[in-house]
Amino acid sequence: MNATLPPPRRPHPPPPAPGDVVPGHALDWLAAGWRIFMRAPLVWALQALIFFVILAALGMVPFLGWAAAPVTLPVLVAGMLSGARTLDRGERLHVGQLFDGLRQHAGNLLLVGLFHLLGLLLAALAAAAIGGSAMLTGAAAGALGAIAGAGVAAGGMMLGVVVFTVLWALLMMALWFAPALVMLHEVAPLDAMRLSARACFHNLLAFVVLAALLYVLVWVAMIPAGLGMLVLVPMIAGALYAAWKETFSPLLPAPAAPPAPAAGATSGESVPPAPVLLAPAADPAADDAAPSAAPPAPEPGPHPDLAPGSTPAPAPGPESDPAPDSAPADTPPKP
């Protein structure tokens, strides 16, 4: 039985470092998310409904429901990001693309969800430790005075809430781009969370503006019996895709190297001219000392066979007429 091995996968290069983002672009991301939703509103609404049904069903699992939802969340978000990329490419969106993350990168996305769960547990433990110690201090102070003890206990509870909120915000910054980096860039889970946190810290003001806008939109979407979430969740997925696309430039395959241009051929890139060898400047002293290339011809003197005062015949040149045949070559000239 001849088994054909699949071709080896080309290793995906690491994503580039996050770039600078203008804070006002948070509105552009939300606008892009709305446009992506309006390209296939019925499919997006159905995906959002399945999204909530799955999370609610996992939450009802005895003993493990509280942990299953945070672990599964990155997988479903990655599927929505795959749908946003499909629409961005001009292709048709299908409901089944919600499970693209489960089909393509289930292991890494579930690891991101596991880190999400561990982060929530650590944040809750830290908040309970800090706030609980303050509440115990307030209870001890209550033996001295009821009002003082109640104030210290309330302050300890508020401190615990603040600690949990800060740690939860840091965790969300590490998780914001992690599904996109795993799904669209094939980055390892821990590296994806590190790059996501780095991108959010690098553009902190833009993401603070985005978080404030999302907070308002969530409250607005909950007004019509929560039905607005069927629109808001796909819109957030589209905004996340737009933010990823601007912050992390999509990697394209490297183009083939163009052939070397021929000598004298023009190309898009200017070719530096060949160096010009300049002759050294003439030195007058060297010219005086150097001998001339051709010695001057000697001045003609009197011909020994000619009488004084007579003019010699001109020498035949290259264009002069030849001597007549009648004159013998050995006849001496007459005086």
N, C-alpha and C positions, 0 to 999 in steps of 0.2 A: 504493500500500500504506500503510494507516494504521497507524502505529506508536504504541502507547500508552506514554507515558513513565511510569515508576513514580513514585509520589508522593515528594516529598523527605522524607528522614529527619529526624525531629525531633532537634536537637542534644541530646546527653545532658549534663546538668549535671555539673560536676566533683564527685568524691566529697567527703564532709565530712572534716574533720580527725579523726584517730583519737582515740578517747576513752580514758578510764582503765579499766583492767581489773584486777580483783583477782587476785593470784597463784594463789589456790586455784581459779580458774575453769579452769585447765589440766585438772584432773580432770573438770570438767563438759564440756569440749570432747571429751575422749576418750570419755566416756560418751555424748555425743550422736553421735559417730562410730560407736560400737557399735550404738546404736539405729537409725541410718540403714542400717548394714550388715544388721541383722536384718530390715529391711523387705523386702529382696529378696536374700537371701544367695547364691542360685545365680547370679543375674545378675551380682552383684558379683564373685563368684569367677571367673566366666568372663571378665569384663572384666579382672580382674587377671592372668589367664593370658595373654590377648592382649597386655596391657601388657608383660609380661616377654618374650614371644616376639618382639615388635617390637623391643624394645631389644637383645635378644640377636642378632637377625638383622642389625640395623644395626651392631652391634659387630664382626661378622664381615666387613664390607665391607673390602676391601683398601685401605690407605692413608687411608681416610676414616672408617673405623668408629669410631675413638676420638673423632672430632669429631661424628659424626652423632647419637650417643646424647644428649649434653648439649643439642644444639639441638632435638631432638624431644621431650625430657622435658616442657617447659612445655605443649606442645600436648596431650599425653595427660593431663596433670594437669588442664588446663582442661576436657577432656571428662568426667572424673570429677566435677569440681565441677558441671558442668551436670546430671549425673545426680543428685547430692545435692540440688540445687535442685528438680529434678523431684519427687523423693520428698517434699521439704519442702512442696511445694504440693499434695500428696495425689494426684499423678498416677502413672502406671505407668512403671517404668524399663525401658528397652530396651538391649540389648547395643550397638547401633549408636550410642548416645549417647556412647560413648567417643571418637568422631571428630567430635563437635560443634565442638570447637575448630578442627579442620582445615576444617570446612565454613563456619564463621562468621567467625573472626578469625585465619585462618592466617598472614597477613602479620605482624601485630603479635606474635603468639605465637612465631613463628619468630625475630623480632628479639629477643625476650626470651631465647630459647634461644641466639642468637648472642652476646648480652652475657654469658650464663652461661659460654659457652665461652671468651670473651676474659678473663673474670674468673679462670677456672681457670688459663689460661695465664700471666696476670700474677702470680698467687699463686705458681705453680710457679717462675717466673723469679726472683721476689723471694726465695723461700726458697733457691733454688739459689745466687743471688748471695751472700746472707748466709752461708748454711751452707757454701758452697764456699770462700769466702774464709777462713772459720775453719778448714776442713779443710786448705787450703793452708798456713795459718799453722802448723797442727799438724805437717804434713809437714816444713816448714822447721825446726820445733823438734825433730823427730826426729833431725836430724843431731847435736844436742847430747845428746839422751837419748831412748832408745826409749820409756820409760814416760811422760815428759813429753809427747812428741809424740803418743802414742796418746791420752792424756787430752785434749789440746787438740783433736784430730781428732774424738773422740767428742762433746766439748762442742759443736763446730761443727755436727755432724750433728743433735744434739738442738735446737740453736738454729734450724736450718733447718726442722725439723719443727714447732717452736712457731710460727715465723713463718707457715708455710703454714696451720697450724690456725687461727690468728687471722684471717688474710685469708679463709680459706674460710668461717669463721663469719660474718664481715661480709658476704660474698657471699650466703650462705644467708639472712641477714636481709633483704637487698634482693630476694631471689627468693621469699620465703615467701608474700607476698600478691600478687605480680605477676601470676600467671595468673588469680587471682580478679578482680583489678581490671581486667585487660584483657577477660576473658570476661564478667563480670557487670556491669561499670561502663563498659566501652568507653573506658578510659583509654589514653593513648599509652604505649609501652613504657618509655621513660626515666622518665616521670612515675610510672608504676606502681611501678617499682623504687625511686624516691625515696620515695614514700608508704609502701611496704612497710618500708623501712629506718627511716623515721620512726616508724611504728607499733611496730616491734619495740624501738627505743630508748626510746620513750615508756613502754612496758610491759615493760621488760627482765626484771624478776624473773619475771613470768608466763611469758615465753617460755623463760627458763632452766629453769624447772620443767618446762615441756612438753618441752624438748629432753632433759632427764634421764630423763623417763618414757619417751620414745620410744626412747632408747638402750637401756634395759632391755627394752622390748617387742621390739625388733629381735632381741636375743640370744635371747629366749624363742621368738620365731617361727622362728628358724633351727634350733631343736633337732629338730623332726620332719622332717628332710631338707629344710628350707626351705619345707615346705607351709604353714606358718603365715603366710607372706608373702601368700598368697592371701586371707587374712582381714585381715592388718594393713594392707596397702596401701589397700583400700577404707575401712578404719577411719580411717586417717590422712587420706584425702580428706574423709571426713565431719567429722573434727575440724577440718580446715582450713576447711571451710565454716562450721562453728559459730563458729570464731574470727573469720572474716571478718564473719559476721553480727553478732557482738557488737562488734567493733572498728570496723567501718565500717557504719553504719546503712544498710540498703538504701534507695535513693532511690525515692520514689513520685512519680507525676505530681502536679503542683500542682493542688489542687481549684479549681473555678470560684469566683469571688468571690461571696458571697451577696448578695442584693439588700439595699439599705439599708432598715432597719426604719422603719415608719411612726411618726409622732409618738405617743408614749405606749405603743407596743407593747413588750412585754417580749421580751428575747432572752437568750441565754446570757451575753452580756457586759454588764455593768452600764453604763448610760448615765449620765453625770454630770448631776446636776440643773441646771436653769437657775439662773443667779445671781439671788439675791433682793436686790432693791433696797430697802434699809432707809431709812425716813424719818429725817431728822436730828432730834436731840433738841430739845425745845422750850426756848427761851431765855426766862427770866422777864423780863429787861430788855426784850427785844424785844416781849414780849406787852404790857408796860405802855405802851411807846411806840407800838405799832401801834393805829390806830383800830379800833373794833368794826365788825363787818360790817354791822349794822343799828342806826341810832341809836335810842335809847330813845324811846318814845312820850311826848309832853308830857302832863303831868298835867292832867286836865280842870279847867277853871275855871268860874266861875259863868256861866250862860247869860244873855245880856243881856235876854231876854224873860221870864225867870222871876223870881218874887219871891224875896227872901232866905228861906232855910229850906226851900224846896220842892225835891223830888227830880225830876230830869229823867227822862223815859221812856227805857227802854233802847232802844238802836238795834236795829233788826231784824237778826237774824243769818241765816245760811244755812238754819238749821232752824226759825226762828221762823215763826209763822203770819202770812200776809200781812194787811195792813190791810183792814178791812171795806169793801165797795164803797159803803156808805152815806155814809162820811165823805169829803168832797171833799178832793182833794189840796192845794188852795190855802187851806183854812180854817185860820186861825191857832189855835193851842191856847188853851184858856181858862185864865185865871189861877186 
